[in-house]
Amino acid sequence: MRAAKSVKKNSTKKTSVKALPNSRVPRPVTSRSLDPLYIIFEQHLFNFADPDSDRKTFIAQVVSDYIGYLRKNNIIVPKSLEQPIVEELGTQVNTMLVKKIYGCLTVNEFADPVSKKRVKTRASKVG
């Protein structure tokens, strides 16, 4: 005996598909998801006009503006911890600058075949 097929009617309800948190589907980047330090860094990078400025000066200006941003938003940075925080922020800004300029942080990262492909893709878009 054959089982009777059940026929489902098409529903007119619209369903939305939500991506799982661990899925590899890229999410749109919004200003809320970006770190304010990165936003300030990019503003300085795009408004860079002083050809005599060196890396240390650039990093110090970004960190100074970020500390000002924190104070403006009533985020307290204790005086006893300000110097270590400034040093850590300087390291982070330097890392962002190196990655922005060269695309890779270390020689090992550059030697990685996946990184090479990504760098070649970027270079082909530029050139």
PyMOL commands that set and color helices and strands:
alter all, ss='L'
color gray80, all
select helices_A, chain A and resi 36-46+55-72+79-102+107-111+113-126
alter helices_A, ss='H'
color red, helices_A
deselect
rebuild
show_as cartoon
